[in-house]
Amino acid sequence: MKVVIQRVSKASVSNVHKNEVVGEITKGMLVLVGIKKGDTEEKVLQLAQKLKKLRIFEETEGKMTHSALDLQLPILLVSQFTLLANTKDGNRPSFLDAEEPSRAKELYELLISEVSKDLPVETGSFGEYMNISAELDGPVTIVMEL
């Protein structure tokens, strides 16, 4: 699993074909999630805990000591298989490492379910063409692989 976490002042995701906003948050985290072949439910549960407890929000002295869970901030979760692009050979990315859509959706929905037990969660449209708008805060961007 590969994840890009961005601290945002606001973010939204729109379904291009339906021309509608499907997920929108104010201060919180935008999380792009790439699920690869072989990822398990256990990894998803680990990621859910890590996202909730990752201390990337500042206190008054400017140190990143607070988590989304501490501050009850929302998370915008967006499935993005292109994070798993392999660009070693040639100029056209290969996505062979990305999980099959039905299994990826199952794991993505588990992630949504686990995070939403403790925090507000918004999402993109799985498997759809989307536009993402984000106002990065900091910027703070973290790439994580599990």
Secondary structure in CASP SS format (residue, H / E / C, confidence):
PFRMAT SS
TARGET T0000
AUTHOR 0000-0000-0000
METHOD secondary structure of the structure
MODEL  1
M C 1.00
K E 1.00
V E 1.00
V E 1.00
I E 1.00
Q E 1.00
R E 1.00
V E 1.00
S E 1.00
K E 1.00
A E 1.00
S E 1.00
V E 1.00
S E 1.00
N E 1.00
V C 1.00
H C 1.00
K C 1.00
N C 1.00
E E 1.00
V E 1.00
V E 1.00
G E 1.00
E E 1.00
I E 1.00
T C 1.00
K C 1.00
G E 1.00
M E 1.00
L E 1.00
V E 1.00
L E 1.00
V E 1.00
G E 1.00
I C 1.00
K E 1.00
K C 1.00
G C 1.00
D C 1.00
T C 1.00
E H 1.00
E H 1.00
K H 1.00
V H 1.00
L H 1.00
Q H 1.00
L H 1.00
A H 1.00
Q H 1.00
K H 1.00
L H 1.00
K H 1.00
K H 1.00
L C 1.00
R E 1.00
I E 1.00
F E 1.00
E E 1.00
E C 1.00
T C 1.00
E C 1.00
G C 1.00
K C 1.00
M E 1.00
T E 1.00
H E 1.00
S E 1.00
A H 1.00
L H 1.00
D H 1.00
L H 1.00
Q C 1.00
L C 1.00
P C 1.00
I E 1.00
L E 1.00
L E 1.00
V E 1.00
S E 1.00
Q C 1.00
F H 1.00
T H 1.00
L H 1.00
L H 1.00
A C 1.00
N E 1.00
T C 1.00
K C 1.00
D C 1.00
G C 1.00
N C 1.00
R C 1.00
P C 1.00
S E 1.00
F C 1.00
L C 1.00
D C 1.00
A E 1.00
E C 1.00
E C 1.00
P H 1.00
S H 1.00
R H 1.00
A H 1.00
K H 1.00
E H 1.00
L H 1.00
Y H 1.00
E H 1.00
L H 1.00
L H 1.00
I H 1.00
S H 1.00
E H 1.00
V H 1.00
S C 1.00
K C 1.00
D C 1.00
L C 1.00
P C 1.00
V E 1.00
E E 1.00
T E 1.00
G C 1.00
S C 1.00
F C 1.00
G C 1.00
E C 1.00
Y C 1.00
M E 1.00
N E 1.00
I E 1.00
S E 1.00
A E 1.00
E E 1.00
L E 1.00
D E 1.00
G E 1.00
P E 1.00
V E 1.00
T E 1.00
I E 1.00
V E 1.00
M E 1.00
E E 1.00
L C 1.00
END
